[in-house]
C-alpha cells in the first residue's frame, strides 16, 4: 500500500517503524528540520528516512499548490500523520484512495489539540492513551479507527508517560495496520461534546502559582520537568529558581503561600494547601539537590518564593 507519511518526534518514528514492519510502501516522508532552540532529546525522523533512501521533505509550505501537486503525483493509497506540527489541508487529505489517518497521543475525544501528554498530567488525570483516527480539517476530530489506554502513575513525568504512549502506539499499530491493509478499517464517530481541547504551551506557562493546591503544583512540576522547559518561581531577590523535582508534604505551620519552611533536613514551600518539598532545583545555572538545597537557602536567607 503506497503511503505518504507526515511525522516528527519519537512517536513519528514509532509509526514509521510499524509501517515498515507491516510492509507498507513508504513513498515519501514529510517532517521538520529540528529547531536549534529546542531541546533535541528525541530521535530524528529525517535521519530515519534518509538512511533508507526514502524521499524526505522538510518544507514548511506543504499546503502550497506546488506540494499538493507533488503529493498527488505520488498517487498515495493512504496518508499517515504522527506528531507532524502543521495542519494538513483538505486538498491533501482528499488525495489518498483509502484515507488519511492521524495518530494522536490522547484517548480521544479527551485532550484534542497540542501537548496532550503535558496537559493530562497537569490536570491530574489517571488515564490517557493513543488514538488512530481519520483526519478531517478540524484537529483530532475525525472518526476513531482504534485506541489503546495507558495508566498514568502518580510518579510519571511527561517523559515517562510519553515513553509509555510510544509503546502503546506500537501495539495499536501492530493490531490495526494489517487490518487496514486488507481494507478492514473500523470507524467510530467521536462525540466531541464529551471531550476537551487544549492549545500549545510555552516556557512561561511553567510559572508556579503558590496559591494553588499542593497537588496542582506537584502535577505542574512533573508535567514540565526535563526534558521539557521546567516549572519555575522567583526568589525574593527576583532570581529565577527552576524546580525539576519535588514531592508533596503536609505542612503544620500557618504559613502564607510561597513561604519557605526550613528544617534541619528539608526545605518546604507552602502552597494554598500543604507544601512542596524541594528535591532538585537550579539557580543561576547550578543544580542543587538534598543538603545542597538546605545550605543554599540557609546561607542566602531566602524566605519566600514568588
C-alpha positions as CSV (number, residue, x, y, z in Angstrom):
1,X,0.0,0.0,0.0
2,X,1.6,3.2,-1.2
3,X,1.9,5.5,1.8
4,X,2.9,9.2,2.4
5,X,3.9,9.9,6.0
6,X,3.9,13.2,7.9
7,X,5.8,12.6,11.0
8,X,8.1,14.0,13.7
9,X,9.5,13.0,17.1
10,X,9.7,9.6,18.7
11,X,6.1,8.9,18.1
12,X,6.7,9.6,14.4
13,X,9.5,7.1,14.4
14,X,7.2,4.5,16.1
15,X,4.7,4.9,13.3
16,X,7.4,4.7,10.6
17,X,8.8,1.5,12.1
18,X,5.4,0.0,12.3
19,X,4.6,0.8,8.7
20,X,7.9,-0.7,7.5
21,X,7.3,-3.8,9.7
22,X,4.0,-4.4,8.1
23,X,5.1,-4.0,4.5
24,X,3.7,-0.6,3.7
25,X,5.4,1.1,0.7
26,X,6.6,4.4,2.2
27,X,6.8,6.6,-0.9
28,X,7.6,9.9,0.8
29,X,8.2,11.3,4.3
30,X,7.4,14.9,5.3
31,X,8.9,16.1,8.5
32,X,10.5,19.2,10.1
33,X,14.0,20.5,10.5
34,X,15.0,20.5,14.1
35,X,14.7,23.8,15.9
36,X,18.1,24.7,17.4
37,X,16.4,26.5,20.2
38,X,14.6,23.3,21.3
39,X,16.0,20.5,23.5
40,X,16.6,17.7,21.0
41,X,16.0,14.7,23.3
42,X,14.1,12.8,20.7
43,X,15.0,10.8,17.6
44,X,15.2,12.1,14.0
45,X,12.5,11.2,11.5
46,X,14.6,12.9,8.8
47,X,17.6,10.7,9.5
48,X,15.5,7.5,9.7
49,X,14.0,8.2,6.2
50,X,17.3,9.4,4.6
51,X,19.1,6.3,5.8
52,X,16.5,4.2,4.0
53,X,16.7,6.2,0.8
54,X,13.1,7.3,1.2
55,X,12.3,10.7,-0.4
56,X,12.3,13.1,2.5
57,X,11.0,16.7,2.6
58,X,11.1,19.4,5.3
59,X,9.2,22.1,3.6
60,X,7.0,24.3,5.9
61,X,4.8,25.2,2.9
62,X,3.4,21.7,2.4
63,X,-0.1,23.0,1.7
64,X,1.0,25.2,-1.2
65,X,-0.2,24.2,-4.7
66,X,3.3,23.1,-5.6
67,X,3.4,20.5,-2.9
68,X,-0.2,19.4,-3.2
69,X,0.6,18.6,-6.9
70,X,3.8,16.7,-5.9
71,X,1.9,14.6,-3.4
72,X,-0.9,14.0,-5.9
73,X,1.7,12.7,-8.4
74,X,2.7,10.0,-5.9
75,X,-0.9,8.8,-6.1
76,X,-0.9,7.5,-2.5
77,X,-3.3,4.9,-1.2
78,X,-3.0,6.1,2.3
79,X,-1.7,9.1,4.3
80,X,-0.4,8.6,7.9
81,X,0.3,11.6,10.2
82,X,2.0,11.3,13.5
83,X,3.1,14.3,15.6
84,X,3.5,16.4,12.5
85,X,3.3,20.0,13.6
86,X,1.4,21.7,10.8
87,X,-2.3,21.3,9.9
88,X,-2.6,19.4,6.6
89,X,-5.0,20.9,4.1
90,X,-8.2,19.4,2.8
91,X,-6.7,19.2,-0.7
92,X,-4.0,16.8,0.6
93,X,-6.4,14.9,2.9
94,X,-8.6,14.1,-0.1
95,X,-5.8,12.6,-2.2
96,X,-5.3,9.1,-0.8
97,X,-7.6,6.3,-2.1
98,X,-8.1,4.6,1.3
99,X,-8.0,7.7,3.5
100,X,-5.8,10.0,5.7
101,X,-5.2,9.0,9.3
102,X,-3.6,10.6,12.4
103,X,-2.0,9.1,15.5
104,X,-2.8,11.3,18.5
105,X,-1.3,11.0,22.0
106,X,-4.5,11.0,24.0
107,X,-7.7,8.9,24.5
108,X,-10.0,10.9,22.2
109,X,-12.2,12.8,22.3
110,X,-10.4,14.0,25.5
111,X,-7.4,16.3,25.1
112,X,-7.6,17.1,21.5
113,X,-5.1,19.7,20.3
114,X,-1.5,20.3,21.3
115,X,0.7,18.9,24.1
116,X,-1.7,16.2,25.4
117,X,1.0,14.4,27.3
118,X,1.7,17.5,29.4
119,X,-1.9,18.5,29.8
120,X,-3.1,15.2,31.2
121,X,-0.5,15.3,34.0
122,X,-1.2,19.0,34.7
123,X,-4.9,18.2,35.0
124,X,-4.2,15.2,37.3
125,X,-5.7,12.5,35.1
126,X,-5.2,8.9,36.0
127,X,-5.6,7.5,32.5
128,X,-4.9,8.6,28.9
129,X,-4.0,6.7,25.7
130,X,-3.3,6.8,22.0
131,X,-5.8,7.1,19.2
132,X,-5.7,6.4,15.5
133,X,-8.4,8.4,13.7
134,X,-9.5,9.7,10.3
135,X,-8.2,13.1,9.6
136,X,-10.5,16.0,8.8
137,X,-9.9,19.7,8.7
138,X,-10.8,20.1,12.4
139,X,-7.9,18.9,14.6
140,X,-8.2,15.5,16.2
141,X,-11.9,15.3,15.4
142,X,-12.3,12.6,12.8
143,X,-13.8,9.2,13.3
144,X,-11.8,6.8,15.5
145,X,-10.2,3.7,14.0
146,X,-8.7,2.3,17.2
147,X,-7.4,3.3,20.7
148,X,-5.3,1.9,23.5
149,X,-5.5,3.1,27.0
150,X,-2.5,3.9,29.3
151,X,-2.5,4.3,33.0
152,X,-0.8,7.4,34.5
153,X,1.1,6.8,37.7
154,X,1.5,9.4,40.3
155,X,5.2,9.4,39.8
156,X,5.0,9.7,36.0
157,X,6.6,12.7,34.3
158,X,5.7,13.8,30.8
159,X,8.8,11.9,29.5
160,X,8.0,8.6,31.2
161,X,4.4,8.9,30.1
162,X,5.4,9.8,26.6
163,X,7.6,6.6,26.5
164,X,4.5,4.6,27.7
165,X,2.4,6.1,24.9
166,X,5.0,5.1,22.3
167,X,4.8,1.5,23.5
168,X,1.0,1.7,23.3
169,X,1.2,3.2,19.8
170,X,3.4,0.3,18.6
171,X,0.9,-2.2,20.0
172,X,-2.1,-0.3,18.5
173,X,-0.5,0.0,15.0
174,X,0.5,-3.7,15.1
175,X,-3.1,-4.5,15.6
176,X,-4.6,-2.0,13.1
177,X,-2.2,-1.8,10.2
178,X,-2.7,-5.5,9.0
179,X,-6.5,-4.9,9.0
180,X,-6.2,-1.6,7.2
181,X,-4.1,-3.2,4.5
182,X,-7.0,-5.6,3.9
183,X,-9.5,-2.7,3.8
184,X,-11.0,-3.7,7.1
185,X,-11.0,-0.3,8.8
186,X,-13.1,0.3,11.9
187,X,-14.9,3.6,12.1
188,X,-16.4,5.1,15.3
189,X,-17.7,8.7,15.3
190,X,-16.4,11.0,18.0
191,X,-18.7,12.8,20.4
192,X,-16.8,16.0,20.7
193,X,-19.2,17.3,23.4
194,X,-17.8,14.6,25.7
195,X,-14.2,15.6,25.1
196,X,-11.8,18.6,25.5
197,X,-9.4,20.7,23.6
198,X,-6.1,22.3,24.7
199,X,-3.7,24.6,23.0
200,X,0.1,24.7,22.9
201,X,2.3,25.5,25.9
202,X,5.2,28.0,26.3
203,X,8.0,28.0,28.8
204,X,6.4,31.0,30.6
205,X,3.4,28.7,31.3
206,X,5.7,26.8,33.8
207,X,5.5,29.7,36.3
208,X,4.2,28.3,39.7
209,X,1.3,29.9,41.4
210,X,1.8,29.1,45.1
211,X,-1.8,29.9,45.9
212,X,-2.8,26.6,44.1
213,X,-3.0,23.3,46.0
214,X,0.0,21.1,46.6
215,X,-1.4,18.5,44.1
216,X,-1.8,21.1,41.4
217,X,1.7,22.4,41.8
218,X,3.2,18.9,42.0
219,X,1.4,17.9,38.8
220,X,2.8,21.0,37.0
221,X,6.3,20.3,38.1
222,X,6.3,16.7,36.9
223,X,4.4,17.6,33.7
224,X,7.1,20.1,32.5
225,X,10.3,18.7,34.1
226,X,13.2,17.6,31.9
227,X,13.4,17.3,29.0
228,X,10.7,19.9,28.9
229,X,11.4,23.6,29.8
230,X,10.5,23.1,33.5
231,X,8.5,24.7,36.3
232,X,9.9,27.8,38.0
233,X,9.4,30.6,40.5
234,X,11.2,33.7,41.6
235,X,13.2,34.1,44.8
236,X,12.6,37.2,46.8
237,X,15.5,38.9,45.0
238,X,13.8,38.1,41.7
239,X,16.3,35.4,40.7
240,X,14.7,32.5,38.9
241,X,14.6,29.1,40.5
242,X,13.8,26.1,38.4
243,X,12.2,23.2,40.3
244,X,13.0,20.0,38.5
245,X,11.8,17.5,41.1
246,X,9.7,17.8,44.2
247,X,7.2,15.8,46.3
248,X,4.1,16.6,48.3
249,X,4.3,17.1,52.0
250,X,2.0,18.0,54.9
251,X,2.7,21.4,56.5
252,X,1.7,22.1,60.0
253,X,2.7,25.8,60.1
254,X,0.3,28.6,59.3
255,X,2.5,30.0,56.6
256,X,1.5,32.1,53.6
257,X,1.7,30.5,50.1
258,X,5.3,30.7,48.8
259,X,6.8,31.0,52.2
260,X,9.7,28.7,52.9
261,X,9.5,26.2,55.8
262,X,13.0,25.1,56.8
263,X,14.0,22.1,58.9
264,X,17.4,20.5,59.5
265,X,16.9,18.1,56.7
266,X,14.5,19.6,54.2
267,X,13.2,22.7,52.6
268,X,9.4,23.0,52.0
269,X,7.4,25.7,50.2
270,X,3.9,26.4,51.5
271,X,1.2,26.2,48.9
272,X,-2.5,27.0,49.0
273,X,-2.9,23.8,51.0
274,X,0.0,21.8,52.4
275,X,3.6,22.1,51.0
276,X,6.0,21.0,48.3
277,X,9.4,19.5,49.4
278,X,12.2,20.6,47.1
279,X,14.3,17.7,45.8
280,X,16.1,19.0,42.7
281,X,16.4,22.7,41.8
282,X,18.5,25.0,39.7
283,X,19.6,28.6,40.5
284,X,21.9,30.6,38.3
285,X,22.7,27.5,36.2
286,X,23.7,25.4,39.2
287,X,21.9,22.3,40.1
288,X,21.2,21.7,43.8
289,X,19.9,18.5,45.5
290,X,19.3,17.3,49.0
291,X,21.6,19.0,51.6
292,X,22.8,21.5,48.9
293,X,19.3,23.0,48.8
294,X,19.2,23.4,52.6
295,X,22.7,25.0,52.6
296,X,21.8,27.4,49.9
297,X,18.6,28.7,51.4
298,X,20.1,29.0,54.9
299,X,23.1,30.9,53.6
300,X,21.2,33.2,51.3
301,X,18.5,33.8,53.9
302,X,15.7,33.5,51.2
303,X,12.3,33.5,52.9
304,X,9.8,33.5,50.1
305,X,9.3,32.1,46.6
306,X,7.0,34.1,44.4
